[in-house]
């Protein structure tokens, strides 16, 4: 294999000859290797976008004869993480024979079901709608990507002319057509009319390139995208300032973050009228260049061009008519001032649906915006989960790049609304949505559990994450917190977790924790006051320092966390849950426990007081009373275990058994038991319960509420 001398400025050449040599002769392995390299560079394609293929001769298990098989990225998945299980394998001759029964473009959707009759490997992934785009082209290796640089040309008013001139006729052009059987036939027709071309540009859509080997296809793809990128770079500024020049200046990074955190919960609440949304914020320089420009008002309403973009961003964003230095302290007035804009957006989207719908179109979906642009500050995106919101932001940045490039070399053109609708409400897309797993009970919820790097707090956070929530992990111990974050990211994924060092007795830490929740996810829905400390001493031995520390952590800490949580929940206007992890000791009198027990009693009554006050805002406040949760708990450090053992006349080692034996169920209580109790309050079955407490102590008769 001849290896090309590589000198790229706009794309990354990642091919490793030695690694590829280990796959020599295995074209499917090389396809996966090439796909992963392409997916690793977001300048080449976006997350989940594009597809690749190879054609190889394999033995037909039915005839024993050699036959040509196409391996192609199946439905869904991402090139950067593609594995063999994500590929579909089809008989090439059977796929191409479908042309004989094709009834025309009005009936092309019915061809998708017929792909199943072409399956070679019955264990492979379901074929995607792009399968015929690869199948009707004769090349051994094919890449179909959505690089911003190519789409900028493909979405330009003079895109066809630019493509012909830039590549000297060596790259073909096919006008916009939604992906499917017909587009596959048009690609083949383009190749037949232009033999010898090295690729095809799809109007408003993307790029097809190919080669006889995996390496040739990879390099051909890089070459074409590099040339598009270089052309755009040479033309930036020639027609005038980018995006018509700067209209306003960005606020400083500090102010941008402050304003974003202040307004995010309000935006989230306004976007969550149909379902609870998770947010993402970015003040990427590319976003700021666009939203601060003179052309924002012209380009933003036009919408995006590439189907991969608007499927995730909606047809157009909502631009806030709000000064970047606006006073956001009065959340009620800000909400009132923004509500008309959201109502107008919902009406715009409803009109779009009503104007473009077909008799068999799926029911209208959520009419709220996905992308919200705040000039001078940044971009917010809201979706069903963090990953979807983050990816929506990435796709809108792709769209910004496309608009920037197209405007530099020509004039940006978006898809007509009818064409966009036909993609967004395509019955095949709807079927894909219907096949997605049902949301978990806490999907769309944001939880902050104080002291969540170990013991009960960690168990609660894990339970919530496993049930679909995103979590803001926190702890006083930075090292302990770092280890827990790593554990959560491995188990649940990086999009599920944010973290912050938090001492609940420090007001600055509390403010920072809720700012982090707003910036990372858009707000807060569930707060569990779990952070605790324990001191077991006689009345005589108790010091003022002991007393103050117990009340600062347990009572004052709970109060001010609740205050911050309720303030943010009120901004959202969607209610919320506050759970206070109290103790059996709030109800039971015991020896050597005056400070701790009275502080726990204060926590319990504070729960009832807060429930009474916050109910009008839909904020539920409930308490869980554990007892003797020893596993991985910080409260057993610092002499507490020794103190309790002394009080009960047993050794420290005998404490677990002692606690279990004094319960009616004779059970040791674990952190997971407390986590399950907390979930019981927030999982959806107790939405009309507030001011209650739930004992999780194995049955301690003295703690019965009678």
N, C-alpha and C positions, 0 to 999 in steps of 0.2 A: 504493500500500500504506500503510495506516494503521499508524504505528509507536507501540507502546504506551509510555506513561510507565513507566519501570522504576525500582523501588525495592525491590530484593530484599536480604534480610539473610542468607539461608542458602544461596543458590545464586548463581552468577556469570552475569550477562547479558553475553554476548560478541558478540552480533549487530552487525555493522558494515554500516550501510545502504549506504555507498558500495561496499564490496566485493561485497555481495549484488546491488547494482544492475548490476554488470558481468556477472552471470549471468542477468539477466532473460530469461525465455523458455526457459531451459534447466533444466527441472525436475530432471533427473538431477544436474546440477552443483550445484543448490541442495540436493538431498538429501545429497550428499557434504559440502557446506559445513556443513549443519546437523548431520550426524553427527559431523564433526570437532569442532564446538563442544561437543556433548553429551559426547563422549568426553574432552574436555579437562578436565572438572570431575568428579573422582572422587566427588563428593557426588551426582552424577546417575546414574552407572553405574560398574561396576568394569571392570578391564582384561579385554578379550575378551568382556565380557558385553553383553547387549542387542542389538537389531537395529532397523533403521529401513527405511522403504520410501516409494516414491511411485508413483503410477499416472499414466501419460501416454498420449495417443493417438499411435500411430506407424503407419507404412505397413507392411503385411504384405508381405514380399518375394515371397510366392507368389501372392497375389491382387492386389496393388497397391491394396488397399482399406485404409482406416484401421481400426485395431483398438486395443483397450486393452491396454497392456503394464505389468506391475508390475516395477519395479526394487527389489530387496530385498537387504539384506546377506546374502551367501552363507555357506556353512559355514566356520567359523573366522574369524580376523581380529579386528580391534579397531576400534571406532568412531573412536577418536581419530586413527588413522592410515589410515582407510579411503580407498581410491581406487576408481575405476570398475572396475578389474580385480577388486575384491573383492565386486562386486555380481552377483547372479543376475537375469536378465531372463526373465519368463515371460508367456505369453498368459493374460490374466485369465479369459477365457471357458473356455479349456481346463482351467485349474486348478479352476475352480468346477464344471465338468462332472464332475470326479472323484467328486463326491457321488453320482452316479448308479450308480457301481459299488462304492461303499464298503460293506464287508461287516460293519461294526461294530467296536467298540473292540478286540475280541480280535484283529483282523486289521489294525489301523491301520498297523503298521510296513510292511506291503506297499505302502502308498501312496507311500512315499518314492521307490521306484524309478519309480513312475509320474509323478513330477514331471518326469522327463527328457522325457516326451512333451509337456510344456507349454513347453519352452524356446523363447524367441524369439531371443535372441542366443546363437548356438552357441559363441561365444568367452567367454561370461560364466562366473562362478564357479558351482560346483555348489550347488544350492539346499539350504538348511538345514532342519532339522526344524521350524523356526518359520514356514516359508513360508505354510502355510494360515492361521496366526493373522492374517497381514496380508491374505491373499487374499480371505478371506470377509467382511471388513469393507469397506464401500463408500467409505471416505474416501480422498482423494487423497494425503494425507501422514499417516503413522502412525509413532509412536515406541513401542517396547517397551523399557523400561529396568528396571534393578534398583537403584534408589536405596535406601540404608539407611533413610531416613526412611519411605518407603512400605512397605518390607518389614517394618519394625518394627510397623506397623499391621496389615499382612497376616498377620504371624506371631503377633499377639496373640490370646488366647483370645476376646476380644470384637471381633475385627477387623471383621467384617461390620457390627455395630451401630455401631462407631466411624466407619466409612466413611460409612454412611448419615447419621449425625448431623453429622459434620464437613462434608460436602459437600452436605447438604440434598437427597440423592437424585440429585445431578447426576453422581455417579461410581458405576458399577455394581459388582457383586461376583460373581466366579465362584470357586467352591470349588476347592481344590487338585486339579489334574489335571496329569499330566506333559505336557510339550510334545508336540504332534503334531496329527494330523488331527482327533481328537475335541475337543481343546481349541479348535481353530479354529471348529468348529461350535458349541461352547458360547459362545464370544465373540459369534458372530452371534446366537445365541438370546437372550443377555443384552441385546444392542442392540435386538432386535425387541421384547423385553418392556419396554424402558425407552427409548423413542425420545426423542432430544434430549439424552441424557447426553453428557458431555464426555470420559469416560474410563472405564476398567474396572480395578478392583483384582483381582489374581489371588491367591487365598489362599496364603500362605507363599511366594510366588514373586516378584511384581513388579507392574509398572504398564503399562497401555496408555493412550496419549493420542493425539490426532489433530487435524487441521485441514484446511481447504481449500487452504492454501498452506504452503510450507515454513516461512514465518515464523509463521503461526498455530499450526502444530503445535509449533514450538519454544517459543513463549510459553506455550501451553497446558501443555506439559510442565513448564516452570519454575514456572508458577502452582500446579499441583497439588503438586509437590514442596515448594515454599516453604510451602504451607499445612500439609502434613504435618509439616515441620520445625518450624514455629512452634508447632503443637499439642504436639509432643513437648517442646519447650523450655519451654513453659508448665507442663508437668506434671512435669518432673523435680523430685524431692524432695517432691511433694505426698503420696505414699503412704508416705514415709519415706526414709531414706538410700539413695542409689544403690547397687544391688547389695547391699543389706542392711548397708551401712556397711563401714568399713575394718577388716580383721582384723589385718593386719600392716603395718608401715611398709616402704617401699622402702629399700634401701641407697642410699648416695650414688652419683652417676653414676660416679665413679672406681671404687668398689668393684663396682658392677654390671658394668662393662666388664672388670674384673680377674677376677671370678668367671665371667663368660661365657666369656672367653678360656680360662680354666683348665679348664672342664668341656666346652667344645664338642667337642674331639677325642674325648673319651670317648663323648659322645652320638652323634657321627657314626659312630664304630665300631659302636656298638650298633644303629644304624639301617641299617647297611650289610651286613647278613647275607645279603641276596639280591643287591644290586648296590651299587656305590660311589655314595654320595650327596654332594651339595654342600649346604652349610648356609647359613642366613641368620639373623642375630640382630637383634632390635629391642627397645628398652626404651621404646617410644612411650608417652606418658602414658596413652593409652586402654587399652593393654595392662596397664600397671601398676595402673590403677584397678580393672580386672577381676580380675587374678590375686591382688591383695592383699585382695580383698573376702570378706565372710562367705558370699556366695552362690556363690562359685566352685565349691565342692564339689557344689552342687545343679545349677547351670546347665551346667558343662563337660561332664558325661557325657550331657546331653540331646542334644548335637550341634546342627548347624546346620539351617536351614530351606530357604533358597533353593538350588535345584540347582546354581547356579553356585558356591556356597560349598563344599558338601561334595564335589563332584567334584574339588576341588583340596586340600581339607583333611582328607579322610577323615571318617568319621561323627562322630568325637569326638577330642579331644586327649588326650595323656598329661600328667598333672600330676605333677611330681616331688615326692616327699615328702622334701624336703631343706631344711635350714635355709639361709637366705640368706647367713649368715655362716659356713657350714660350712668346715672346713679341707679344701681340695681338693688339697693338695700330694701326697698319697699316691694316685696315679691308680689303682693296683691295687685298693685297698680301696674307693674310690669306685665303680669299675666293678662290683666284687662286690656292693656295696650296691644299685646301680641295676638290676642284671641281673634280679632277680625282678619288678620293675615292668614291664620290657620283655617278659618272658616272659608275664606276666599280660595285657598289652595284646595281644600276638600271639594268645593264646588267646581273648580277648574277640572279636577281629576274626574269628578262625576260626569261633567259635560264631555270630557274626552272619552269616557267609557260609553256614554249614551250615544254619542255621535258615531263611534267606530264599531260598536258591537255587532255581532252576527246573531242570527236566530238561535244558534247552538252555543253561543259563548258562555263560558263559566260565569257564575255570579260575580259581581264587582267585589274586588278585594279591599283591603284597608285603604281608605282615601287619604290618610295622613302622609306627609312628606317623609322620605328616607334621608335626604340630604338637606341640611340647613346651613346656609352661608351667612356669617356675621362679619360684614366688612370691617377691616381693621383688627379683627380678633382671630378668626379661624373658621373651621368647618366642623359641624356636628353631623353624625350619622346615627340613626336609630333603627334597630332591627330586633328580631326575636331573641337573639343571643349575641354575645360579644363578638364571636368570630364573624358572624354575618354582618354586624355593624362595622367591624374593622375592614373587612373585605370590601364592603360598599364604599368606604372612604378611599381605599386603594383604587377601586374602579373609577371613582369620580376624578381622582388625580390623573388616571389614564385619560379620561375624557378631556380634562384640562390640557394635557399634553397634546392631544389630538387637535383641539381647537387652536392652540398656540401655533402648531406646525402648519395647519391648513391656512390659517390667517396670514402666516408669514409668506407663503408661496402662492396663495390664491385667495379663495374665500371659503370659509367653513360652511358646509351644508350638513344638516342633520337629516335623519330619516323622516319622511312624512309621517304624521301621526297614525294614519291608517296602517302603514307598514309596521310601525312600532307596536301598535295594538295587536296586530296579527301574530307578532312574536310573543308579546307579554301574555296574551290570553289564548295562545295556541293550545288546542286540546291536548297535544302531546306534552306540552309543558305542564298543563294542569294535571295530567295523569302522573307525571313525575312528582309533582307536589303532593298528590294524594297518596303516593307510595312512601313518602317520608314518614319516619317514626313519629308517633304521637308525642306531643310535648310532655315532659315530666311535670309533676305537681308544682315544682318551684322554678320552672323555666320562665325567664323574664324577671326573676326576682334578684335583688341585690342584698346581701347579708353582711353585717359586720358583727363579729363575735369578739368581745374584749377578752384578752388573754387567750388567744386561739392558737398559741404555739405549743400547747401541751395539755395533757389531762382532759378535763371535761370540755374546755373550750375547743380544743383540737377535734375532739369527737363530734361536737356539734357542727363545727365548720365542715367536717368531712361528710356528715350526714346531709347537710344542706347542699353541698356540691354534688353529691351522688344523686340527689333528687332534682338537679337541674339549675340550682342557683349559682351565681357568681359570688365570690367571697372576698372581703377585705380582711386579710390576716393581719394580726397585730400582736405585739408583746413588748414588755419592757426589755427583755433579754434579746439583743440584736442577733447574737449567734444562734440562739435557739430558734428565733424567727426565721433566719436564713435557711436553716435546715428544714423547717416545716414548709417553707415556700417551695423549696426544691422538691420535696416529697409530693406536694399538691400538684405542681406542674407536671411531674412524671405521671401521676395517677389520673389527673383530670384535664391536663393541657394548660398551656400558658394563658390562654384567653379567659380562663376561669378565675384567675387569681390576681389580686393586687395586694400590696403589703405596706405597712407603715409601723414605725416604732411608736408605741403609745403607752404613756403613763397616765392613767385615768385621773390622777390628782393634779395634772398640769393642763391648764386651759389651752395653752398654745398647742400641745400635743393633740388635744381633742379637736381643735379647729383644723389642724393639719390632716387628721384622720378623715374627717368628713369632706374636706377639700379633695383628698385623694379619691374618695368614693365618687364624688361628683365628676372629677376629671377622667377617672378610669372607666366608669360605668354609667354616669349620668345622674346618680342620686343614691337613694337608700330605701329599702322596703322592710327589712327585718334587722333589728338590733337586739343582741343578747348581751345583757349586762352580766358577765361571768367572771371578770377579773376579781380576784379575792386575796385575802390574807387572813391568817389565823394566829391568834395568840391565846394560849391557855395558861392562866395564872389565877392564883387566889386573889381575893379582894385586897388583901394586905400587900401582895407583891406587885399589883398593877401600878404602872407609872403613868404620868401624864402623857409621855411620849407614846406609850403603848395605846392609850385611849385615843389620842389624836390620829395615830396612824390607822387604827381600825376604822374610825368614823370617816377619815378622809378617803380611804380606798373604797370601803363598802357603801357608805351612805352618800357622801358628797360626790364620789366618782359616779355612782349610779345616777344621781340626780342630774349632773351636768352632761353626762352622755345622753340621757333621756331628753334633756333640753335641746341639745344639738340635733338629735335624731328627729324629734317632733318638729323642729323648725324646718328641717329639710323636707320632711314628709308633707308638711303643710304647703310648701312651695309646689310640690308635685300635684297635690290635690287628689291623690289616689289612695289615701289611707296608709295603713302599715301595721306592723307588729313590733311590740317591744316585750321581750321576755326577760324577767329578772331571775337569775339563778340565786336562790336564797338558801335556805337550809331548814332541816328539821329543828335546829336550835332556835329558830324564830318562834317556835311554839312550845318547846320543851325546856323546862328549867333543869339545869344540871350544875354540878360543882365546878369550881375553877373556870367559870365561863361568863362572867359578868360583862366584860367588854365585848367579846365576840357575839354572844347571844343577844345582847341588847341591840347591837348594830344590825344583826340579822332581823330582829323584830322591826327595827326602823325601816329596813329594806322592804319588808313585807307590807307594812302599812303604807309606805311611800308608793308601792305598786298600786294599791287600791286608790290612793289619792290621785295618782296620775291617770288611772283608768277613768275616774270620774270626770276629770277635766278634759281629757283628750278624745273622749268618745264622740263628741260632736264633729270631730274632724275625721272620723272613721279609723282612728288609731287605737288599736287594741293593746292593752297592757295586762299581762298575765305573769304568774310566778310559778317556778318549779322548785320544789324543796327536796334536794338530795340529802342523803346521810351516809357518811363513812365511805366516800368514794376515794379509795387509796391509790388506785393505779395511776401512775404517771402524773400525780398531782403535786403542784408546788406547795399547797397548804400544809403538807406533811413535813415540810422542811422547817428549819428554824425552831425546833423544840416543840412544835405542836403535838407530834406523835408521842413524844416523851411525856408531855403534860397530860394528854388524855389517858395514856396508859397508867400514869400515876394516880389520876383521879379515879380510875376504875379498878385499881389494885391488880393490874396485869402487866405483863411485859410488852414491849413494842411489837415483838414477833407474834404475840398472841392477839393483838388488836383485831386483825381481819376476822378471825374466827369468833372473837368476842362480839363484834358488831353483828355478824351474821346470826349468831345464836340468840341474840336478843330480839330478832325480828320474827314476826308471825310466819313468814315464808321461809325463814332460815336460809336466806340468800345473801351472797356478797353483791354489793351494788357496783356496777362498772360504769365508766364514762359513757359507753354506748347506750346504757339505759337512760341516762339523762338526755342524751342526744335524741333518742326516740321520743321522749316526752316533749321536748321542744318542738320537734317536727309535728307532733300531734296538734299543737296549737296553730301552726302556720301552714299545714299541708292542704288546707282547703275545706276540711270537714268541720272546722270550728270557727268559721268566720263571724259567727254571731256570739262569740264568747269573749268576755273581757272582765277584768277584775277578779279572775279566778286564780286558784292555786292548785297545783298537782303534786302530791307527795310521791316521791320515788325513793323509798327507804326500806323496802322489803316488808313494810308493815310494822310501824312502831306505834303501839296503841296510845301512848301518851301524846302523840302528834296528831291524833284524830281531831278533826274540827267538829266538835259536838256542842 
